[in-house]
Amino acid sequence: MKKKKNKKKKVNLLQDYIKTVKKMNREAELASGAKRIERVVKSKKTYTRKKKHRSGEEG
């Protein structure tokens, strides 16, 4: 029987470093109780039934 060669994974140190730094920052923020200032922008295509959000209708 033939032996299978082990494929070596390419090491991407920069992406791993960035990933770990982001994870540590999130954990530090949660530990200190601080909240992020950045908020997700609401999509313009999101459907809502509320009258104040309806465009073109009065009332």
N, C-alpha and C positions, 0 to 999 in steps of 0.2 A: 504494500500500500504506500501511496505517496503521502508525504507530509505536507500539510497546508502551510503556506507562508503567512505569517502574521503581518497584516498591513498596519503600518504606523500611521497614526492620525496626525494631520498637520496641526502644529501648535500655533494658535493665533493669540499671542500674548496680549496684544493691544485690546482686542475685543473682550477678552477675559478680564483684563484690568478695569475697563470701563464698566463692565457688568457688576463687578464686585464693589466698585466705588459707588455706583448708583444704589446698590442694595444697602450698603452701609449708611449712606445718606438718608435713605427712607427710614431705616431703623432708628437712626439718631433723631430724626424729626418726630417719629412716633413716641420715642422715649421722653423727649422734652415737652411733648404736648402741643407743639406748634402745628399750625395748619398751613397748607400751601396757599399762596395768593392766586396762583394761576388756576383758572377754571376752564372747563371744556365749553366751547362755543356751541350753542344750541343750533341744530340744523334748521335751515329755512324751510326744508321740505317736510318737516315733522308736522303731522296732522294734529290739530287740536280743535275741540268743539266749542271752546269758550268764546263768547261774543266779542270780548276785547281783542282777540287775536284774529278775528275774521276780517278780511279785507274786502272792500267793495259793498259790504252790507252795513246799513245803519240800524241802530236800535239796540 
